[in-house]
Amino acid sequence: MALTFEERLNQILPKISSDDFLNSKGLGNEIGFWIFDYPPEREMEMRDFLSRTILTSLNKSQPPVRAGVINLFELVIQLLQERNLLDKAIEMQRSKGDEAVMAALRPVLKEDKLAIKIVSLVDLGNIDVLILSGVGSAYPMLRTHTLLSALHPLVGRTPLLMLYPGRYDGYSLRLFNKLSEDHYYRAFRLVPEVQ
């Protein structure tokens, strides 16, 4: 049976608050990395659902499920501001174009550095799940498959959920259903369309 977007949304909360999800049960030796992929045109609904439903409900559940939420776009902006590079990057983009600014920012926005920053912002010992959002907004400043690979050794047993505007088929990521990234097969789809 094919599920609608709304039906898939309504399955997120029961899944991420379940003991199996929180304890990575049934995954063999794989780490608990999950992707909820969704149609990019539903981005605003996804953001609203995250803030109004998921986070509110996790806090009210018994026992509460503690979530660390990182918006990747906001993280990129924060890093650029901390290094006094945001205004310079905007000006460079205007004067020299996208390729020049991306080449200049690449050393600052390397995914291994972002992964370390993410872990420093959330206390992994005091959260039950790490949720990453803002993937589409952060493109092309970071690549999600590389970021996930960089996070593998850092998050330990804390399950990770990435909200992904595009398609993940269990083997590769297609941001916005168009841009093909390198293959990534170490995550599981949280709620497939067909059940």
C-alpha positions in Angstrom: 0.0 0.0 0.0 1.4 3.4 -1.0 1.5 6.0 1.7 0.8 9.7 1.3 3.2 12.3 2.5 0.9 13.0 5.4 0.7 9.4 6.3 4.5 9.1 6.3 4.8 12.2 8.5 2.4 10.7 11.0 4.7 7.6 11.3 7.8 9.6 12.2 6.9 10.2 15.9 6.0 6.6 16.7 9.1 5.3 15.1 11.6 7.7 16.6 10.1 7.3 20.1 10.2 3.5 20.0 12.6 1.5 22.0 13.8 -0.3 18.8 14.8 3.1 17.3 16.3 4.6 20.4 18.4 1.4 21.1 19.2 0.6 17.4 17.6 -2.8 17.8 17.3 -5.0 14.7 20.0 -3.2 12.7 22.7 -5.9 13.1 26.0 -4.3 13.4 24.9 -1.1 11.6 24.7 2.2 13.3 21.4 3.9 13.8 21.5 6.4 11.0 18.1 7.1 9.5 16.8 9.3 6.6 13.3 10.6 6.2 13.2 11.6 2.6 10.4 13.8 1.4 9.3 15.8 -1.7 11.3 19.0 -1.8 8.2 21.0 -2.6 6.9 20.0 0.8 9.8 21.7 2.7 7.6 24.2 4.5 5.3 21.5 5.8 8.3 19.4 6.9 9.7 22.4 8.9 6.4 23.0 10.5 5.9 19.4 11.3 9.3 19.2 12.9 8.8 22.2 15.2 5.1 21.9 16.0 4.6 18.2 16.2 7.9 16.2 16.5 9.8 18.3 19.0 6.7 19.2 21.0 5.5 15.6 21.2 8.9 14.2 22.0 9.2 16.5 25.0 5.7 15.4 26.3 6.2 11.7 25.8 6.7 9.5 28.8 9.5 9.2 29.4 10.5 12.3 27.4 12.6 11.7 24.3 15.5 14.2 24.4 16.3 15.4 20.9 19.3 17.4 19.7 18.3 19.3 16.6 20.8 20.9 14.3 19.8 23.0 11.3 22.7 22.6 8.9 22.1 25.9 7.1 22.1 27.8 10.4 25.2 25.9 11.4 27.0 27.0 8.2 25.9 30.6 8.8 27.1 30.4 12.4 30.5 29.1 11.4 30.9 31.8 8.8 29.9 34.5 11.4 32.3 33.1 14.0 35.2 33.5 11.5 34.0 36.9 10.2 33.5 35.4 6.8 29.8 35.8 6.1 29.8 39.3 4.7 33.0 38.6 2.8 31.4 35.4 1.3 28.3 37.3 0.3 30.4 40.0 -1.4 32.6 37.5 -3.1 29.6 35.6 -4.4 28.2 38.9 -5.9 31.5 39.9 -7.5 33.1 36.6 -8.5 30.2 34.1 -8.6 29.3 30.8 -7.0 32.3 28.8 -8.0 34.8 31.3 -6.5 33.0 31.6 -3.2 32.6 27.8 -2.9 36.3 27.3 -3.6 37.2 29.9 -1.0 34.8 28.5 1.7 35.7 24.8 1.1 38.4 24.7 3.8 36.1 26.3 6.4 33.1 24.1 5.6 34.8 20.7 5.3 32.3 18.0 6.5 34.7 16.5 9.0 35.0 20.0 10.7 31.2 20.3 10.6 30.7 16.9 12.1 33.0 17.9 15.0 31.1 21.1 15.4 27.7 19.3 15.5 28.9 16.9 18.2 30.2 19.9 20.2 26.8 21.6 20.0 24.8 18.7 21.3 25.7 16.7 24.4 25.4 13.2 23.1 25.3 11.8 26.6 22.1 13.8 27.3 20.1 13.3 24.1 18.3 10.3 22.8 18.3 11.2 19.1 20.1 13.7 16.9 18.0 15.3 14.2 19.6 17.1 11.2 17.5 19.5 9.2 18.2 22.3 6.8 19.9 20.0 4.2 18.4 21.7 1.2 19.2 25.2 2.4 22.8 24.3 3.1 23.4 23.1 -0.5 25.9 23.4 -2.2 27.9 24.4 0.8 28.0 20.9 2.2 27.5 17.3 0.9 25.3 15.2 3.1 26.8 11.8 2.2 30.2 13.1 3.3 28.8 14.7 6.4 27.1 11.5 7.4 30.3 9.5 6.9 32.2 12.0 9.1 29.6 11.7 11.8 29.8 7.9 11.9 32.7 7.6 14.3 31.6 10.6 16.4 28.0 9.9 17.4 28.5 6.5 19.0 25.2 4.8 19.8 23.0 7.9 19.5 20.5 7.4 16.7 20.6 10.1 14.0 17.7 11.2 11.8 18.3 13.4 8.7 15.3 15.1 7.2 16.2 15.0 3.5 14.4 17.0 0.7 14.8 14.6 -2.1 15.1 10.9 -2.6 17.0 8.2 -0.7 16.6 4.7 -2.0 18.9 3.0 0.5 21.8 3.3 -1.9 22.1 6.8 -3.1 20.9 10.3 -2.2 19.3 12.6 -4.8 18.9 16.0 -3.4 15.8 17.8 -4.7 15.1 14.6 -6.7 17.6 15.9 -9.3 21.1 16.2 -8.0 22.9 12.9 -7.6 25.4 12.6 -4.8 27.9 9.8 -4.3 26.5 6.6 -3.1 25.6 6.3 0.5 24.3 3.1 1.9 24.8 3.1 5.6 21.5 4.7 6.6 18.0 3.3 6.6 14.9 4.9 5.3 12.7 5.8 8.3 9.3 5.6 6.5 9.2 4.1 3.0 6.3 5.1 0.7 5.2 1.5 0.4 4.4 -0.7 3.3 
